[in-house]
Amino acid sequence: MDYSTKLKEYLDTQKEMTANTKRNYISSFNSLQKLFRTTNIDYIKTPKPTIEKIKEEYPKENVISTKINTILLLFKIFYLESNEEYEAYKKEFLEYRKKIITIIKDEYAKHEATETQFFLPFIL
């Protein structure tokens, strides 16, 4: 199965999504495929190792959240909700995304400059 083509076809049917959002999903999917060196999506069957590998490669919470959102979209496109096995995998990803979103919100609430924001004036 050509997952990339199926993803693009699905995104094309989503009229409420902006073109930029669609491009971001495709880019995120491509980077996941590259990270796991695969043409399939079997990595969604192993939530804990998948999350750990994503965290190792992408230390920023916003990027991790984007990758998890992409994986959740793959569940929506390729697996029926009646499949209990995949629902269990999906639940693990949802729980982790909830943790990441809490971390992101807490960071925003601090109103502190990120490392990049802090050093940007010195670079320019």
N, C-alpha and C positions, 0 to 999 in steps of 0.2 A: 504494500500500500504506500502511496506517495502522500505522506502526512503533510508536507509543505503545501502541496496543491490543494488538499482537502481543507487545510486551515485557511488558505487564501479564498477559496470558494465560500466557506462559511462567513468569513469576515465581509465579503462582498455583499452578502445578504443582510448584513446588519446596518440598516439605514441610519440608526440613531448614533452610530459610532463615527467619529471624525476620521478623516483620512490619516491624520497624524497618529491617532490611537491605533488604527489598523497597522500602520507601518511599525509602530512600537511593538505590537504583538508579534509581528513577523520577525522583526529584528531580535526580540527576546527569544523566540522559538529557535531561530538559527543559532544564537549563541548557546542555548541549551544543548542543541544537537552537537555543536562543536565541543562543548565542555565534556559531554558524555561520549564523544567520538562514536556516534551511531546515526543510523538513518531511521531507526524505529523510536518508539516512545516507551520502551520497557522500564525506563527509570522511574516512571510514575507508580510502578508496582512496589517500589522500595522507598517509602517516604523518608525514613530516618537517614539512610546513607545518602540519599539524594539531597536532602536539606543540608547535611554536613558538607557535601562537596560544593554546593552552591555557596555556603557560608565561607568556605576556604577560598574560593575563587573571587567572590564579591563581598568584601567586608562591610559595605555600606547597606544599612537597613532598607533604604528606599529601593535599591537595586534588587536586594533579596526579595522584597515584597513584589516587585515587578515579575521576577522569575516565578514566584509561587502563583501569582495571578495567571500567568501564562499556562502553567501546569493545570490549574483549575479549569481554564478554558478548554484545555485538551480533554479533560474528563467530560465536559459538557458536550463536546463535539463527537468524541469517539466511543463513549461508554454510556449505556443506558442506566438510568437511576435505579432500575430494578436489580442491578447486579450488586449483590451484597458485598462481594470481595472488593470491588472497586469503590463502593461507598465507604468502606473502612479506610482504604488508602486516602480517599478524598478528605475524609474527616480529619486525618492526621495533618494533612496540608492546611486545612482550614484552621485547625487549632494553632498551628505554628504561625500562620498569617495573622491571626488575632494577636498573638504575642508580639509580633514584629510591629503591627500597627500601634499597639500600646507603647512600645519603645519609641517609635517615631513621634507620637503625640506628646510623650513626656519630654523628648528633646526639644520639640517646638515650644512647649510651654515654658521652658527655661529661658527663652529669649536670649540665648547665647550664640555668638557667632561660631560657625563651624570653622574648622582649621583652614579650609579653602577661603572662606569669607574673611577670616582674620589676616591671612597672608596676602590676599589679593592686592591691597593698596601698596604693599612693599614690592610686589612684582611689577606693577605698572609704573 
